[in-house]
Amino acid sequence: MRASGPKAAARLAWTGRTLAALASLFLAGAAAQAAGQSDGSFPERPVKLIVPFPPGGGTDILARPLAQRLSEYWSQPVVIENRGGAGGNVGAAATAKSAPDGYTLLFTPVITLAANQSLYKSAGYDAVRDFAAVTMLVSTPNILAVPSAMPVKTVQEFLDYARAKPGQLNFSSSGNGTPPHLAMEILKRMTDVKITHVPYKGTGPAVTDLIAGRVQAMMLNAPVALPYLESGQLRGLATTSAKRPSSVRDLPTLDESGLKGYEADTWYGLFVPAGTPQAVVAKLNADVARALNSPDIKKLYAGQGAEVVGDSPESAAARVRADVIKWRDVIDDIGLKMD
């Protein structure tokens, strides 16, 4: 028999209030746990920063100062793990499959995430679905560089030289489908020059053969290119920027050199696996912004031809979505496939 009357009603009311209070406490605890050290204790152990290219390349050069500064902020090691292969796919896929707890970060050119969706039959991840964007870090131009002994000093002279030797010139890159490779493919498409791609396993050996004249051209990311331009080992002909960057104002852009509308800067972003708690993403964003805007880091990046961005997670995610579309259209137009 069901109890009834004022006493029963009071008991039910009390039970309801108690259950509601317990539910509230449970939900609050769950939210705090999901926030992942929203009190500022994150990180409580070493953090892994995956660079999906070999050591010595532009991505690696830019990642190291940030890793060092975050280590100082957090009093925890930020360990760079170079996981090159398949145009950045190996490192990106490894990040996507990592635990979504903020302890595995990906420092990568955005083009790697965006373009590989169309370049590869199966990249091993989805650039939009499998990552949470933390921030766009920096933007750097690529520089069309040639050996200093090569008898060309302008883009037009280079194009004339290549047309006079159809199929005889080679250009190097740090690998199939990498930003330098794609940047040169766009140039080839726009100028109809016949120059053969020679992919290397990383930037280091590609530059070594460029300096030696074994290959005749390369699109080099500014952080890598500038020391060789300053030493006279390589000659820069033009940048891929929409406008002249402050680090190389003496070089014209490819647009200024006759390739109207050419623009292929390299944007670098910081990403974590999808599902990482928003509070952790917010803390990463704030700490990275603090590092990017510190005077010494800004000066260091500027010296490497990189301009600090440091935007919001939402803005960074929008950039990825836009670049997936942009590079899909470029790759379809070029007819380039890596599989």
C-alpha positions as CSV (number, residue, x, y, z in Angstrom):
1,M,0.0,0.0,0.0
2,R,1.3,3.5,-1.0
3,A,1.8,5.9,1.9
4,S,-0.3,9.1,1.7
5,G,-1.1,12.2,3.6
6,P,0.9,15.2,4.8
7,K,3.8,13.2,6.3
8,A,4.3,11.2,3.2
9,A,4.2,14.3,1.1
10,A,6.8,15.9,3.3
11,R,9.0,12.8,3.1
12,L,8.8,12.8,-0.7
13,A,9.6,16.5,-0.9
14,W,12.6,16.1,1.4
15,T,13.8,13.1,-0.7
16,G,13.4,15.1,-3.9
17,R,15.4,18.0,-2.6
18,T,18.1,15.7,-1.3
19,L,18.3,13.9,-4.6
20,A,18.5,17.2,-6.5
21,A,21.2,18.4,-4.2
22,L,23.2,15.2,-4.6
23,A,22.7,15.4,-8.4
24,S,24.0,19.0,-8.3
25,L,27.1,18.0,-6.4
26,F,27.7,15.1,-8.8
27,L,27.4,17.3,-11.8
28,A,29.6,19.9,-10.3
29,G,32.3,17.3,-9.5
30,A,32.0,15.8,-13.0
31,A,32.4,19.3,-14.6
32,A,35.4,20.1,-12.5
33,Q,37.0,16.7,-13.4
34,A,36.2,17.3,-17.1
35,A,37.7,20.7,-17.0
36,G,41.1,19.1,-16.4
37,Q,42.9,21.1,-13.8
38,S,40.9,24.3,-14.5
39,D,42.4,25.6,-11.2
40,G,45.7,26.1,-13.1
41,S,47.5,23.0,-12.0
42,F,47.7,21.7,-15.6
43,P,50.1,20.3,-16.6
44,E,51.2,18.0,-13.8
45,R,53.6,15.9,-15.8
46,P,55.7,16.3,-19.0
47,V,54.0,17.4,-22.2
48,K,54.8,16.0,-25.6
49,L,54.9,18.4,-28.6
50,I,54.8,16.5,-31.9
51,V,56.5,18.0,-34.9
52,P,55.5,16.0,-37.9
53,F,58.7,16.6,-39.8
54,P,62.4,15.8,-39.2
55,P,64.7,18.0,-37.1
56,G,66.2,21.0,-38.8
57,G,63.3,22.1,-40.9
58,G,61.2,25.2,-40.6
59,T,58.6,23.6,-38.4
60,D,61.2,22.2,-36.0
61,I,63.1,25.6,-35.8
62,L,59.9,27.4,-34.9
63,A,58.7,24.8,-32.4
64,R,61.8,24.8,-30.2
65,P,61.6,28.3,-28.7
66,L,57.9,27.8,-27.9
67,A,58.6,24.5,-26.2
68,Q,61.3,26.0,-24.1
69,R,59.2,28.9,-23.0
70,L,56.2,26.7,-22.1
71,S,58.6,24.4,-20.1
72,E,59.6,27.5,-18.0
73,Y,56.0,28.6,-17.5
74,W,54.8,25.1,-16.4
75,S,57.9,23.8,-14.6
76,Q,57.4,20.7,-16.6
77,P,59.4,19.4,-19.6
78,V,57.8,20.0,-23.0
79,V,59.5,17.3,-25.1
80,I,59.6,17.7,-28.8
81,E,59.0,14.5,-30.7
82,N,59.9,14.7,-34.4
83,R,57.7,12.2,-36.2
84,G,58.2,12.7,-39.9
85,G,56.8,10.8,-42.7
86,A,54.1,10.9,-45.4
87,G,54.1,14.6,-45.7
88,G,53.3,15.1,-42.0
89,N,50.6,12.5,-41.8
90,V,52.5,10.2,-39.5
91,G,52.9,12.8,-36.7
92,A,49.4,14.3,-37.2
93,A,47.7,10.8,-37.1
94,A,49.6,10.0,-33.9
95,T,48.4,13.1,-32.3
96,A,44.8,12.5,-33.4
97,K,44.9,9.1,-31.8
98,S,46.4,10.3,-28.5
99,A,44.4,10.8,-25.3
100,P,42.5,14.1,-25.3
101,D,44.0,15.4,-22.1
102,G,46.3,18.2,-23.3
103,Y,49.5,16.2,-22.8
104,T,50.0,15.7,-26.6
105,L,50.2,18.8,-28.7
106,L,50.8,19.1,-32.5
107,F,52.9,21.9,-33.9
108,T,52.3,21.9,-37.7
109,P,51.9,23.9,-40.8
110,V,48.1,24.3,-41.3
111,I,48.6,23.3,-45.0
112,T,49.7,19.9,-43.8
113,L,46.4,19.2,-42.2
114,A,44.3,20.9,-44.8
115,A,46.0,19.8,-48.1
116,N,46.6,16.2,-47.0
117,Q,42.9,15.6,-47.0
118,S,42.9,15.9,-50.8
119,L,46.5,14.8,-51.5
120,Y,46.2,11.4,-49.9
121,K,43.6,8.7,-50.4
122,S,43.8,8.2,-46.6
123,A,45.7,10.7,-44.5
124,G,44.8,8.8,-41.3
125,Y,42.8,11.6,-39.8
126,D,40.3,14.3,-40.6
127,A,41.7,17.8,-40.3
128,V,38.4,19.3,-39.0
129,R,36.9,16.4,-37.0
130,D,39.9,14.9,-35.3
131,F,41.6,18.0,-33.8
132,A,40.8,20.9,-31.6
133,A,42.6,24.0,-32.6
134,V,44.4,25.9,-29.8
135,T,45.7,28.9,-31.9
136,M,47.4,29.9,-35.1
137,L,51.0,30.6,-34.0
138,V,52.9,32.3,-36.7
139,S,52.9,32.9,-40.4
140,T,56.0,32.7,-42.5
141,P,56.7,33.3,-46.2
142,N,58.4,30.8,-48.4
143,I,61.3,32.0,-50.5
144,L,62.1,30.9,-54.0
145,A,65.9,30.1,-53.7
146,V,68.5,29.0,-56.2
147,P,72.2,28.1,-55.8
148,S,74.4,31.3,-55.6
149,A,76.4,30.0,-58.6
150,M,73.3,29.8,-60.8
151,P,73.3,32.6,-63.5
152,V,69.9,34.1,-62.6
153,K,69.0,37.0,-60.3
154,T,65.3,37.5,-60.9
155,V,62.2,35.3,-61.2
156,Q,61.9,36.2,-64.9
157,E,65.5,35.2,-65.5
158,F,64.9,31.9,-63.7
159,L,61.8,31.2,-65.8
160,D,63.7,32.0,-69.0
161,Y,66.5,29.8,-67.9
162,A,64.1,26.9,-67.1
163,R,62.3,27.3,-70.5
164,A,65.7,27.2,-72.3
165,K,66.4,23.8,-70.6
166,P,63.0,22.1,-70.6
167,G,63.0,19.0,-68.3
168,Q,66.6,19.5,-67.4
169,L,66.2,21.4,-64.2
170,N,65.2,19.9,-60.8
171,F,63.7,21.4,-57.7
172,S,64.0,19.9,-54.2
173,S,61.5,19.7,-51.3
174,S,61.4,18.2,-47.9
175,G,59.0,15.6,-49.2
176,N,56.0,14.8,-51.3
177,G,53.0,17.0,-50.5
178,T,54.9,19.3,-48.1
179,P,54.3,23.1,-48.2
180,P,57.5,23.8,-50.3
181,H,56.5,21.1,-52.8
182,L,53.0,22.5,-53.2
183,A,54.2,26.1,-53.5
184,M,56.5,25.1,-56.4
185,E,53.7,23.1,-58.1
186,I,51.6,26.2,-58.1
187,L,54.4,28.2,-59.7
188,K,54.8,25.5,-62.3
189,R,51.1,25.6,-63.0
190,M,51.0,29.3,-63.4
191,T,54.2,29.6,-65.6
192,D,54.1,26.3,-67.5
193,V,57.8,25.6,-66.9
194,K,59.1,22.1,-67.0
195,I,61.1,21.4,-63.9
196,T,61.2,18.1,-62.1
197,H,60.4,17.5,-58.4
198,V,63.0,15.6,-56.3
199,P,61.6,14.9,-52.9
200,Y,64.0,14.4,-49.9
201,K,63.5,13.0,-46.5
202,G,63.6,16.3,-44.7
203,T,64.8,19.8,-45.4
204,G,68.4,19.3,-44.4
205,P,69.5,17.0,-47.3
206,A,67.3,19.0,-49.7
207,V,69.1,22.2,-48.9
208,T,72.5,20.5,-49.0
209,D,72.0,19.4,-52.6
210,L,70.6,22.8,-53.5
211,I,73.7,24.6,-52.2
212,A,75.8,22.1,-54.2
213,G,73.9,22.7,-57.3
214,R,72.7,19.1,-57.7
215,V,69.2,20.6,-57.8
216,Q,68.5,24.1,-59.2
217,A,65.7,25.5,-57.1
218,M,63.6,25.1,-53.9
219,M,60.8,26.9,-52.1
220,L,62.4,27.4,-48.7
221,N,60.5,28.4,-45.6
222,A,62.0,31.7,-44.3
223,P,63.4,30.4,-41.0
224,V,65.5,27.9,-43.0
225,A,66.3,30.2,-45.9
226,L,67.5,33.4,-44.2
227,P,70.9,32.1,-42.8
228,Y,71.8,30.7,-46.2
229,L,70.8,33.9,-48.0
230,E,72.8,36.0,-45.5
231,S,75.9,33.8,-45.9
232,G,75.7,34.0,-49.7
233,Q,75.3,30.2,-50.2
234,L,71.9,30.7,-51.7
235,R,70.2,33.5,-53.7
236,G,66.6,34.4,-53.0
237,L,64.6,35.5,-56.0
238,A,61.1,36.2,-54.5
239,T,58.8,35.5,-51.6
240,T,55.4,33.7,-51.7
241,S,53.8,36.4,-49.6
242,A,50.9,38.6,-50.7
243,K,53.1,41.6,-49.6
244,R,56.7,41.9,-48.7
245,P,57.4,40.7,-45.2
246,S,59.5,42.8,-42.9
247,S,62.3,40.2,-42.7
248,V,63.0,40.3,-46.4
249,R,61.9,43.6,-47.7
250,D,64.6,43.6,-50.4
251,L,63.0,40.6,-52.1
252,P,60.0,41.1,-54.4
253,T,56.9,38.9,-54.1
254,L,56.1,36.4,-56.8
255,D,53.0,38.5,-57.4
256,E,55.2,41.5,-58.0
257,S,57.4,39.4,-60.3
258,G,54.6,38.7,-62.7
259,L,52.7,35.8,-61.1
260,K,49.6,37.8,-60.4
261,G,47.6,36.5,-57.5
262,Y,50.3,34.1,-56.3
263,E,50.2,33.6,-52.5
264,A,51.4,30.6,-50.5
265,D,52.6,31.6,-47.1
266,T,53.0,28.9,-44.5
267,W,50.7,29.2,-41.4
268,Y,51.7,27.2,-38.3
269,G,49.1,26.1,-35.8
270,L,48.9,24.3,-32.4
271,F,46.4,21.5,-32.1
272,V,45.3,18.9,-29.6
273,P,43.1,15.8,-30.1
274,A,39.4,16.4,-30.5
275,G,37.6,16.0,-27.2
276,T,40.3,17.8,-25.1
277,P,38.4,19.6,-22.3
278,Q,37.7,23.3,-23.2
279,A,39.4,24.5,-20.0
280,V,42.6,22.8,-21.0
281,V,42.4,24.3,-24.5
282,A,41.7,27.7,-22.9
283,K,44.8,27.4,-20.7
284,L,47.0,26.3,-23.5
285,N,45.7,29.2,-25.6
286,A,46.4,31.7,-22.8
287,D,49.9,30.4,-22.0
288,V,50.9,30.2,-25.7
289,A,49.6,33.8,-26.3
290,R,51.7,34.9,-23.3
291,A,54.8,33.2,-24.9
292,L,54.2,34.5,-28.4
293,N,53.8,38.1,-27.1
294,S,56.9,38.1,-24.9
295,P,59.4,40.6,-26.5
296,D,62.2,38.1,-26.8
297,I,60.1,35.4,-28.5
298,K,58.6,38.0,-30.9
299,K,62.1,39.3,-31.7
300,L,63.4,35.8,-32.2
301,Y,60.5,34.8,-34.6
302,A,60.8,38.1,-36.5
303,G,64.5,37.4,-37.1
304,Q,63.4,34.1,-38.6
305,G,60.9,35.7,-40.9
306,A,57.9,34.7,-38.9
307,E,55.1,37.0,-37.9
308,V,53.2,36.2,-34.7
309,V,49.5,35.5,-35.0
310,G,48.2,34.2,-31.6
311,D,44.4,34.1,-32.2
312,S,41.5,32.3,-30.5
313,P,40.7,28.6,-30.8
314,E,37.5,29.6,-32.8
315,S,39.5,31.7,-35.3
316,A,42.1,29.0,-35.7
317,A,39.5,26.4,-36.4
318,A,37.9,28.6,-39.0
319,R,41.3,29.0,-40.7
320,V,41.6,25.2,-40.9
321,R,38.1,24.8,-42.4
322,A,38.9,27.6,-45.0
323,D,42.3,26.0,-45.9
324,V,40.8,22.6,-46.4
325,I,38.6,24.1,-49.2
326,K,41.4,26.3,-50.6
327,W,44.0,23.6,-50.9
328,R,41.4,21.0,-52.2
329,D,40.7,23.4,-55.1
330,V,44.4,24.0,-55.8
331,I,45.2,20.3,-55.7
332,D,42.3,19.3,-57.9
333,D,43.4,22.0,-60.4
334,I,47.0,20.7,-60.4
335,G,45.8,17.1,-60.5
336,L,48.3,16.1,-57.8
337,K,47.9,12.9,-55.8
338,M,50.4,11.3,-53.4
339,D,49.0,7.8,-53.3
